[in-house]
Amino acid sequence: MKTASLDVQAPEARSAAHAAIVDLAAVSPMAEDDAAAGALASQHSMLQRARAFAEPLLTAQRFDTGEDALAHADGVSAILQGVGASPSLRAAAYLVYASDYLAQPQDVLTRAFGSDAAALAAHTVKLVQVQRNARDTLAHEADAPLDAQQVERIRKMLLAFSRDLRVVLLRLASRLQTLRFYAETKQPCPRTLARESLQIFAPLANRLGIWQIKWELEDLSFRFLMPDTYRSIAKSLDEKRLERERHIEQVRQQLADALRDAGIAAQVQGRPKHLYSIWKKMQGKALSIDKVFDLRALRIIVADVHACYAALSCVHELWQPLPDEFSDYIARPKPNGYQSLHTVVVDAQGRSIEIQIRTQAMHEHAESGVAAHWAYKEAGTKGYAGVQAAGDFESRVAEARKTVLRQLLAWERDLADGAQGEGSAGARGLFDDRIYVFTPGGDIIDLPTGATAVDLAYTLHTNLGHRCRGARVDGAMVPLQTPLQSGQTVDIVSAKEGGPSMDWLNPELGYLQSPRARAKVRAWFNALAQQATIARGREAVEKLLQREGKTAVKLDDLAAQLGFRSADNLFDVVGKDEFSLRTIEQVLRPAEPAPDPDEVIVQKMLRGEPDDRAGEGKGVLVVGMDSLLTQLARCCKPAPPDAIGGYVTRGKGVAVHRADCSNFRHMATAHRERVIPVTWGRQATAESAHYAVDICIDAHDRPGLLRDVFDVLAQGKTAVLSMHNQTTRDQLHIVLTLQTSDTGKLGGLLSRVSQISGILRVRRK
C-alpha cells in the first residue's frame, strides 16, 4: 500500500530486539548471557521450523477474504517483528493458521512444538470465533455506538487476552494484515470488519501504546468506511505536499543546527501524517485542514530526560510557542505509558509546527508499547526454551504484564463509558458485576464485585483457600474482609496446614462474596462432620465384631454383604443411627434353613426307609399325593394305567417314566441304585385327572383325511392339545397330543381311527 509521508530524514535503524528493554545482560548476571543467547537462537530455529511446517499446509489455501493463507501468515510475522515480538511469537503466527488444516491440531502441534505453542494456537482460534460473533452484530455506521451485547462479547475477548497476553499481538497483527490486503488489492472491505477494526482493535492498540499498529488500523479503516472524506483529505494534502516538504526540510535543518550549537546530541525527523487523526481534529475542533497543526510535524529523539527539556528550551527560543498547545507527557504519562513532550510553535512565516521530544526508549515504547516488555517472557518463570530469568528481570517482566492487563481493564471501561454515554444504560452494568485483580506473578483473576482475599484464595486453589490467613494488597497487609478493587495486586498469606473458620460462612461478617467459595467452605465442614460420624460408626461395628468373635471378617466384604459400596458408607449410616447393629448380628449369625419336606422323603427312599405319608409300603412312591416331589417324564408321557417306574434325579425329586421308556431303561442300567418302584395313587387315577399322551399316525395323504380323523376323536370326546405333521412324497406322518384320564380307554378310539380310509398305522408314541 502506498502511503504519503512527511519523513525528510530516515530514522535510525530500529534494534531488532528492542535491546534497551529486552537485553538480558542489562538485568541479569553475566552467567546468564550465554543462556539468553541460546534461548534466542532456539526461538529463531523454532520460527524456521514453524514456517517450514506450515508452508505445505497453507500453500494454495485462501481465506474467506480471498487472501493467500501463507502470504497472510508471512505478513503477520513481519508485523510482529516490527513491534519487537520474539521469534517464538512470530512462529506462533504460522501455527495458528496451520492448525485449521490439521485433523487433531492440539496433539500434532504439542508433539512438534510443545504444549505452550499448541495452547497459544488453540486460544487464538477460539478468540477468532468470538470476534466473528461480535462482528455479526455490528451496525454499518462508522461512528455508531456499541450496544450492550457487543460490549459483553468484548469482555469475553478481554478474558481470552488475560489467559495468554500474546494473543493480543497476534490478533492485532492479523487484523492489520487483513486491512493491508484489502488496500493493496483494491477490493472493497466489509464495513463490519472495518468498523470493528476502528472501534475495537485500534483503541486496544492505543491503550497498549502500540502506536505504529494503531495509526495504520485507523487510517485503513477510515479509508474503507468513509472513502470520499478520505480521498478529499488525501487530495488536499497531496496538492500542498511539495511546498510543505520544502518547508519542513528547511525548519528541520534549522532546528538540527540550533540543537547542535546548544551541545545537544539529537536526531531530528519528519513525523508521518495520519489522515484519521487529521480528520478527528477537524471534526472535534471545527477546523479547516490549514489549521490542523500536525500537518507540519517534527520529532526530536535525544539520549535522556534531561536532554528532552533542554531541547524543549532550545525549540522555544528558536520559535514562538503556542501556550495552549503544550503537553508534558513525561511528567504526566498517558494511561498507556506513553511519554513525550508535545509543543506547537509558529515560525517566522506564521506557520504552525508540531514538535515531539522524547528519548530513544520513549520512542520505542511509543511505537511498540508495553507489549515489547513481555513479548520475550510470556511463557512463565522458566522463559522460552527453558531459560530462566530470575531476580530483577523477572519482577520487571511481571510488572510489565500487569501494566498490559491494567490497560486492557481500562480499555474495557472506556467501552462501557462510551456505550453508556450514548444512552445504553445497561452497558455499565455489564462490567460493574466483575472485578479483575492480579497475582504477584501478573496473572489476572476474574472475581465478583466486592470479593475479598478469601474469595481470591479459593479461586486460585481450594486448599489455598482453606489455609488462607491474611493478604497483602499492593504490598500492604489488609483484613480478610476488605473488598478488593480492579487492578490491585493481591498476595495471599497462608498457613502450612489448617482449615477455614466458621465465621467465613456468616454473611454479616463479609468474608466471602462468591457462592462457589462459600460452597467450598461448607463442603470442608461437612467433610469434617462426616469424618467424625464415620469414626463413631467404625468404633461401634468393630466392638460388635469383637463380641461375636468375628474380628477376622473383612470390613469391606461385610459392607458389600449388607448392600453398601464401601465400609465407610456402612460406618456413616451406623454413626448416624440410621442402620441397626442387630441387622449386622443377623448377618454374622445366619439361621439354619428348614429342610425341604419333599427332599427328606426322597432321601428316605434312597436309604430304603418307609415313608409314613405315602402309606404304600417300603420303597414305594405313590404318584399324585400332595407335597411329594414327583414329575412326569416328558420323553414318554406316562398316564394311568401305564406300567411306570421312578428315577431319583438330582435336585428335582423323582421323575416318573413308563416302564417301556428307552430313556428310563438306559438310566436304570447306568444308575440302578437311583431306581425306585412307583405306583399310581388314588388322585392320579381319578376321573378329574388329565394327562397328555402322544399318538403317531401314518397314512396316505388325501384331501379330507385330517377332517375324518378329528371327527372320530370328537365323537370319542377326546381333546387334541397339539398337532405336528410332515409329508414325505404321498405319505403323511401325524403326531397328535391328546388329553385323557386313562390310556386304557384310548384302545377302542385308536381302533376306529385306524379304520379310516388311507390310514396305514396308529400307535402310542
TORKELUM-37854 format. One record per residue (C-alpha): x negated, z negated, y; residue in one letter. Coordinates in pm, whole numbers, padded with zeros to 5 digits, always signed. Layout:
N
XZYa;...
END
This chain:
765
+00000+00000+00000m;-00138+00098+00338k;-00110-00177+00599t;-00208-00178+00965a;-00476-00428+01062s;-00639-00565+01376l;-00961-00657+01197d;-01256-00544+01404v;-01524-00720+01204q;-01517-00753+00829a;-01505-01120+00724p;-01793-01265+00529e;-01762-01220+00154a;-01550-01494+00008r;-01710-01715-00254s;-01553-01613-00585a;-01502-01969-00698a;-01449-02140-00361h;-01781-02317-00403a;-01709-02573-00135a;-01417-02704-00340i;-01495-02632-00700v;-01872-02668-00735d;-01914-02945-00989l;-02270-03007-00884a;-02150-03138-00548a;-01949-03418-00703v;-02094-03471-01049s;-02430-03592-01184p;-02698-03331-01244m;-02647-03368-01619a;-02303-03209-01583e;-02426-02890-01413d;-02504-02717-01740d;-02169-02825-01885a;-01984-02687-01581a;-02170-02357-01604a;-02089-02342-01973g;-01724-02406-01901a;-01708-02119-01652l;-01885-01888-01897a;-01634-01986-02165s;-01347-01913-01926q;-01486-01568-01842h;-01514-01498-02213s;-01155-01607-02258m;-01047-01370-01978l;-01214-01077-02152q;-01064-01169-02488r;-00716-01211-02337a;-00720-00866-02179r;-00851-00707-02499a;-00576-00890-02691f;-00302-00779-02451a;-00412-00420-02397e;-00276-00267-02723p;+00048-00465-02683l;+00109-00370-02319l;-00015-00010-02323t;+00275+00235-02272a;+00515-00056-02216q;+00721-00068-01898r;+00916-00347-01736f;+01276-00306-01621d;+01134-00236-01274t;+00961+00074-01416g;+00613-00073-01366e;+00350-00031-01635d;+00308-00368-01809a;-00071-00358-01837l;-00106-00248-01474a;+00115-00538-01369h;-00097-00787-01564a;-00414-00644-01407d;-00259-00675-01062g;-00157-01037-01120v;-00508-01120-01243s;-00658-00962-00931a;-00425-01158-00700i;-00516-01481-00878l;-00884-01402-00837q;-00823-01353-00464g;-00690-01708-00426v;-00974-01862-00628g;-00793-01921-00956a;-01005-01990-01263s;-01077-01714-01516p;-00876-01908-01775s;-00570-01893-01549l;-00625-01521-01496r;-00642-01486-01875a;-00303-01655-01899a;-00153-01371-01693a;-00224-01130-01978y;-00097-01371-02244l;+00234-01430-02064v;+00327-01062-02076y;+00178-01002-02422a;+00398-01280-02563s;+00708-01066-02501d;+00584-00824-02768y;+00493-01081-03035l;+00726-01189-03315a;+00605-01551-03307q;+00417-01582-02975p;+00368-01958-02985q;+00193-01954-03323d;-00009-01640-03257v;-00135-01750-02914l;-00213-02101-03038t;-00433-01966-03315r;-00605-01712-03091a;-00642-01900-02758f;-00542-02262-02817g;-00230-02469-02762s;-00284-02500-02385d;-00271-02124-02324a;+00026-02086-02561a;+00221-02363-02385a;+00149-02210-02042l;+00280-01873-02157a;+00593-02033-02304a;+00667-02234-01986h;+00625-01927-01768t;+00855-01713-01983v;+01125-01982-01971k;+01094-02008-01594l;+01138-01632-01557v;+01478-01664-01725q;+01579-01948-01489v;+01479-01735-01192q;+01675-01437-01318r;+01988-01650-01346n;+01938-01780-00992a;+01875-01429-00861r;+02202-01301-01008d;+02396-01534-00775t;+02211-01442-00455l;+02402-01263-00183a;+02276-00938-00039h;+02240-01064+00318e;+01876-01125+00404a;+01942-01439+00608d;+02244-01576+00420a;+02216-01948+00335p;+02161-02066-00021l;+02464-02227-00181d;+02465-02546-00388a;+02447-02366-00722q;+02139-02171-00615q;+01970-02485-00487v;+02037-02658-00818e;+01871-02373-01006r;+01574-02401-00773i;+01549-02766-00869r;+01504-02651-01229k;+01220-02433-01107m;+01064-02738-00945l;+01082-02934-01270l;+00927-02641-01454a;+00644-02637-01200f;+00590-03009-01244s;+00524-02968-01617r;+00239-02726-01556d;+00132-02652-01199l;-00047-02332-01300r;+00298-02179-01339v;+00327-02184-00957v;+00038-01946-00907l;+00138-01723-01199l;+00489-01675-01065r;+00380-01622-00703l;+00119-01367-00807a;+00362-01189-01038s;+00625-01159-00767r;+00374-01028-00514l;+00254-00766-00762q;+00615-00654-00823t;+00675-00606-00450l;+00348-00417-00418r;+00462-00184-00697f;+00787-00101-00517y;+00597-00039-00193a;+00328+00181-00349e;+00575+00393-00549t;+00821+00407-00254k;+01103+00305-00487q;+01400+00109-00348p;+01354-00260-00422c;+01668-00453-00538p;+01794-00655-00243r;+01847-00967-00452t;+01484-00960-00565l;+01360-00906-00209a;+01583-01184-00076r;+01464-01423-00346e;+01106-01339-00251s;+01174-01405+00118l;+01385-01721+00084q;+01225-01890-00217i;+00881-01755-00305f;+00741-01711+00046a;+00848-02063+00163p;+00698-02205-00156l;+00367-02027-00090a;+00381-02158+00268n;+00441-02515+00152r;+00142-02487-00079l;-00066-02334+00201g;-00139-02012+00012i;-00131-01807+00330w;-00254-01471+00204q;+00026-01457-00056i;+00283-01600+00184k;+00243-01341+00460w;+00235-01045+00222e;+00551-01165+00045l;+00723-01198+00383e;+00617-00857+00513d;+00711-00670+00195l;+01048-00848+00166s;+01113-00778+00535f;+01031-00411+00476r;+01284-00383+00189f;+01563-00595+00342l;+01555-00458+00697m;+01379-00121+00675p;+01498+00005+01015d;+01378-00304+01200t;+01051-00300+01005y;+00982+00063+01094r;+01072+00004+01458s;+00822-00281+01496i;+00554-00097+01297a;+00602+00212+01515k;+00577+00008+01834s;+00253-00144+01712l;+00105+00187+01600d;+00179+00350+01936e;-00048+00097+02112k;-00295+00045+01826r;-00597+00226+01974l;-00564+00060+02314e;-00518-00282+02152r;-00813-00240+01916e;-01042-00135+02201r;-00932-00440+02400h;-00976-00677+02105i;-01324-00542+02029e;-01414-00597+02391q;-01290-00959+02405v;-01431-01031+02056r;-01778-00929+02166q;-01735-01121+02491q;-01635-01435+02302l;-01915-01396+02046a;-02172-01370+02325d;-02031-01677+02501a;-02045-01884+02180l;-02400-01771+02109r;-02506-01860+02464d;-02348-02205+02414a;-02554-02254+02093g;-02251-02243+01860i;-02303-02054+01532a;-01972-01879+01461a;-01802-01579+01307q;-01551-01408+01537v;-01296-01192+01358q;-00988-00997+01446g;-00683-01150+01284r;-00439-00925+01091p;-00092-00898+01233k;+00214-00984+01021h;+00528-00791+01104l;+00771-01052+00974y;+00618-01331+01186s;+00630-01100+01488i;+01000-01031+01425w;+01074-01403+01377k;+00910-01482+01712k;+01101-01203+01880m;+01428-01335+01735q;+01359-01704+01791g;+01239-01674+02150k;+01432-01361+02252a;+01106-01184+02337l;+01016-00819+02360s;+00726-00702+02150i;+00496-00702+02455d;+00548-01076+02493k;+00452-01169+02137v;+00116-01340+02167f;-00027-01281+01820d;-00034-00904+01868l;-00384-00971+02001r;-00547-01242+01793a;-00896-01364+01713l;-01023-01615+01458r;-01336-01826+01506i;-01499-01978+01195i;-01762-02246+01255v;-01962-02493+01048a;-01787-02826+01115d;-01508-03001+01304v;-01735-03088+01599h;-01814-02719+01641a;-01437-02642+01640c;-01378-02847+01954y;-01699-02716+02114a;-01578-02360+02054a;-01235-02451+02199l;-01404-02576+02515s;-01603-02255+02539c;-01286-02044+02498v;-01103-02236+02771h;-01399-02197+03003e;-01407-01824+02940l;-01031-01755+02982w;-00730-01934+03126q;-00533-02125+02859p;-00152-02143+02842l;-00074-02518+02825p;+00243-02486+02621d;+00076-02274+02354e;-00193-02516+02232f;-00166-02687+01890s;-00420-02921+01732d;-00360-02895+01356y;-00695-03059+01284i;-00594-03394+01428a;-00237-03348+01302r;-00246-03121+00993p;+00066-02938+00882k;+00256-03088+00588p;+00097-02835+00353n;-00254-02947+00455g;-00322-02657+00693y;-00584-02738+00960q;-00688-02530+01259s;-00692-02523+01639l;-00444-02277+01792h;-00459-02174+02155t;-00328-01884+02364v;-00533-01765+02663v;-00492-01496+02930v;-00785-01264+03002d;-00883-01109+03335a;-00631-00825+03286q;-00350-01080+03229g;-00308-01000+02860r;-00244-01287+02621s;-00472-01352+02323i;-00402-01599+02042e;-00715-01766+01906i;-00752-01977+01590q;-01057-02200+01542i;-01140-02354+01203r;-01423-02442+00966t;-01507-02235+00657q;-01344-02497+00434a;-01029-02493+00650m;-01026-02114+00634h;-01048-02111+00255e;-00775-02373+00235h;-00554-02169+00467a;-00599-01860+00252e;-00563-02018-00092s;-00403-02353-00018g;-00427-02669-00224v;-00392-02454-00536a;-00769-02395-00529a;-00827-02768-00578h;-00660-02787-00916w;-00696-02432-01046a;-01008-02536-01240y;-00887-02874-01360k;-00526-02840-01474e;-00598-02878-01847a;-00636-03258-01830g;-00915-03514-01821t;-01132-03305-02055k;-01105-02996-01835g;-01128-02643-01966y;-01341-02564-02269a;-01388-02936-02335g;-01595-03001-02022v;-01522-03346-01885q;-01532-03404-01511a;-01547-03777-01452a;-01575-04012-01160g;-01514-03899-00805d;-01439-03539-00902f;-01167-03642-01144e;-01000-03866-00887s;-01017-03589-00626r;-00853-03345-00864v;-00575-03595-00940a;-00516-03638-00568e;-00510-03260-00523a;-00245-03230-00794r;-00038-03496-00620k;-00072-03302-00294t;+00065-02992-00462v;+00355-03181-00611l;+00436-03352-00282r;+00458-03011-00121q;+00694-02900-00396l;+00911-03201-00321l;+00903-03123+00050a;+00994-02763-00027w;+01290-02888-00230e;+01404-03099+00067r;+01363-02804+00302d;+01601-02602+00088l;+01854-02884+00074a;+01836-02938+00451d;+01875-02566+00515g;+02178-02541+00289a;+02333-02849+00448q;+02270-02714+00796g;+02465-02402+00706e;+02768-02602+00605g;+02704-02662+00235s;+02786-03030+00228a;+02716-03061-00142g;+02358-02933-00128a;+02208-03259-00005r;+02391-03449-00278g;+02221-03236-00542l;+01886-03390-00450f;+01991-03738-00344d;+02059-03848-00701d;+01696-03800-00817r;+01351-03911-00706i;+01006-03793-00812y;+00713-04031-00844v;+00356-03985-00964f;+00144-04148-01229t;-00219-04228-01139p;-00317-03908-01323g;-00097-03698-01094g;+00189-03629-01339d;+00532-03610-01180i;+00815-03818-01327i;+01182-03744-01259d;+01392-04062-01214l;+01741-04151-01085p;+01765-04269-00725t;+01699-04643-00697g;+01488-04650-01014a;+01229-04926-01048t;+00887-04953-01208a;+01056-05076-01527v;+01261-04755-01540d;+00940-04557-01498l;+00764-04752-01775a;+01045-04683-02022y;+01048-04315-01921t;+00677-04288-01999l;+00698-04470-02335h;+00935-04721-02491t;+00653-04954-02594n;+00507-04944-02242l;+00848-05043-02106g;+00866-05342-02341h;+00521-05460-02228r;+00569-05389-01854c;+00478-05695-01646r;+00405-05555-01299g;+00345-05244-01092a;+00118-05113-00818r;+00290-04874-00579v;+00039-04675-00372d;-00221-04938-00462g;-00016-05247-00365a;+00149-05488-00612m;+00528-05496-00576v;+00806-05688-00754p;+00951-05512-01057l;+01293-05484-00888q;+01153-05277-00599t;+01332-04938-00575p;+01085-04652-00587l;+01073-04363-00339q;+00987-03997-00391s;+00618-03921-00354g;+00491-04269-00441q;+00213-04321-00695t;+00306-04594-00944v;+00062-04766-01180d;+00225-04980-01449i;+00064-05317-01530v;+00135-05410-01893s;+00056-05688-02139a;-00116-05620-02471k;+00193-05735-02657e;+00535-05881-02590g;+00885-05767-02514g;+01138-05728-02233p;+01323-06007-02057s;+01696-06069-02091m;+01707-06072-01709d;+01644-05696-01714w;+01994-05644-01851l;+02154-05832-01560n;+02271-05558-01317p;+02280-05804-01027e;+01903-05860-01051l;+01831-05487-01016g;+01554-05445-01272y;+01700-05130-01431l;+01893-04832-01296q;+01851-04585-01583s;+02115-04611-01859p;+01855-04486-02105r;+01610-04764-02016a;+01889-05022-02036r;+01979-04894-02383a;+01618-04932-02496k;+01610-05296-02381v;+01938-05361-02559r;+01805-05198-02874a;+01498-05424-02864w;+01708-05741-02853f;+01946-05605-03119n;+01649-05535-03346a;+01519-05887-03281l;+01856-06037-03379a;+01876-05817-03687q;+01531-05928-03800q;+01643-06291-03783a;+01960-06207-03979t;+01761-06022-04246i;+01520-06315-04280a;+01813-06553-04326r;+01972-06328-04588g;+01642-06280-04776r;+01598-06655-04798e;+01949-06701-04943a;+01906-06425-05205v;+01562-06548-05313e;+01695-06903-05361k;+01977-06766-05578l;+01729-06573-05794l;+01526-06891-05840q;+01835-07085-05955r;+01927-06812-06200e;+01572-06779-06329g;+01564-06412-06225k;+01264-06413-05992t;+01122-06109-06173a;+01414-05892-06056v;+01306-05628-05805k;+01497-05676-05481l;+01536-05302-05413d;+01675-05249-05765d;+01919-05536-05717l;+02033-05388-05383a;+02084-05045-05540a;+02284-05202-05825q;+02510-05363-05564l;+02553-05032-05377g;+02308-05086-05086f;+02041-04841-04966r;+01767-05099-04944s;+01701-05467-04987a;+01709-05516-04606d;+02064-05378-04595n;+02166-05635-04857l;+01990-05917-04671f;+02159-05810-04345d;+02516-05848-04477v;+02428-06167-04666v;+02275-06314-04349g;+02597-06229-04159k;+02807-06397-04435d;+02974-06063-04498e;+02873-06050-04865f;+02933-06332-05116s;+02646-06467-05324l;+02898-06507-05611r;+02905-06127-05641t;+02529-06129-05692i;+02568-06404-05955e;+02814-06188-06147q;+02565-05901-06147v;+02289-06133-06268l;+02515-06282-06543r;+02739-05999-06670p;+03024-06099-06913a;+03013-05975-07275e;+03258-05684-07314p;+03550-05735-07558a;+03515-05532-07882p;+03735-05226-07928d;+04002-05318-08189p;+04005-04972-08340d;+03628-04970-08370e;+03649-05306-08550v;+03888-05156-08803i;+03665-04855-08862v;+03362-05078-08913q;+03557-05289-09163k;+03649-04978-09356m;+03288-04868-09370l;+03196-05210-09508r;+03481-05195-09762g;+03671-05487-09609e;+04056-05487-09615p;+04249-05403-09301d;+04517-05667-09251d;+04726-05445-09024r;+04718-05135-09244a;+04883-05309-09542g;+04790-05020-09772e;+04513-05184-09976g;+04136-05189-09972k;+03964-04898-09804g;+04292-04712-09740v;+04374-04594-09385l;+04739-04531-09309v;+04774-04238-09073v;+05033-04280-08797g;+05025-04659-08744m;+04979-04781-08386d;+04637-04861-08242s;+04448-04711-08534l;+04168-04483-08419l;+04261-04161-08604t;+04280-03795-08515q;+04396-03484-08699l;+04120-03229-08751a;+04172-02905-08559r;+03993-02693-08815c;+04261-02734-09087c;+04557-02893-08900k;+04691-03123-09178p;+05060-03213-09190a;+05274-03416-09440p;+05282-03387-09734p;+04938-03221-09747d;+04674-03396-09953a;+04434-03547-09697i;+04101-03724-09671g;+03929-03928-09395g;+03586-03893-09245y;+03444-04166-09019v;+03295-03997-08708t;+03052-04146-08457r;+03246-04295-08168g;+03574-04106-08228k;+03725-04304-08515g;+03849-04136-08836v;+03906-03760-08849a;+04185-03665-09097v;+04132-03333-09283h;+04326-03150-09553r;+04168-03215-09889a;+04104-02843-09941d;+03937-02802-09595c;+03598-02637-09633s;+03454-02836-09340n;+03568-03162-09499f;+03412-03071-09835r;+03082-02987-09663h;+03072-03318-09465m;+03173-03518-09774a;+02883-03367-09967t;+02632-03443-09691a;+02760-03795-09598h;+02959-03933-09888r;+02937-04289-09752e;+03148-04189-09446r;+03442-04055-09652v;+03738-04293-09695i;+04079-04244-09860p;+04373-04199-09627v;+04745-04155-09673t;+05044-04060-09462w;+05231-04361-09321g;+05600-04407-09257r;+05576-04296-08897q;+05378-03989-08993a;+05648-03865-09235t;+05947-03940-09012a;+06176-03654-08908e;+06078-03712-08546s;+05710-03642-08616a;+05591-03291-08536h;+05275-03115-08648y;+05122-02781-08562a;+05029-02556-08859v;+04878-02208-08859d;+05035-01921-09058i;+04849-01593-09126c;+05047-01271-09177i;+04902-00933-09288d;+05133-00630-09252a;+05158-00256-09191h;+05215-00205-08820d;+05554-00062-08733r;+05798-00083-08446p;+06019-00392-08455g;+05801-00585-08705l;+05740-00886-08476l;+06108-00897-08382r;+06207-00922-08751d;+05951-01199-08813v;+06072-01404-08515f;+06436-01360-08625d;+06355-01516-08966v;+06172-01807-08803l;+06458-01864-08560a;+06708-01877-08845q;+06486-02140-09011g;+06488-02342-08684k;+06108-02335-08663t;+05942-02321-08321a;+05649-02090-08253v;+05385-02259-08035l;+05144-01966-08001s;+05061-01626-08145m;+04749-01414-08175h;+04749-01062-08325n;+04488-00799-08400q;+04543-00436-08504t;+04293-00254-08729t;+04389+00110-08780r;+04751+00088-08907d;+04731-00277-09027q;+04836-00578-08817l;+04687-00930-08856h;+04902-01208-08702i;+04823-01581-08661v;+05126-01795-08570l;+05109-02165-08478t;+05437-02325-08596l;+05577-02669-08527q;+05706-02864-08831t;+05754-03219-08957s;+05699-03131-09325d;+05493-02844-09464t;+05696-02862-09785g;+05991-02709-09602k;+05783-02409-09498l;+05765-02265-09853g;+06114-02109-09850g;+06071-01989-09489l;+05743-01815-09565l;+05900-01655-09877s;+06172-01495-09659r;+05906-01371-09414v;+05713-01205-09698s;+06025-01004-09792q;+06038-00833-09451i;+05962-00460-09473s;+05594-00391-09410g;+05470-00748-09474i;+05175-00746-09716l;+05086-01117-09736r;+05189-01452-09580v;+04980-01767-09623r;+04888-02103-09467r;+04560-02083-09278k;
END
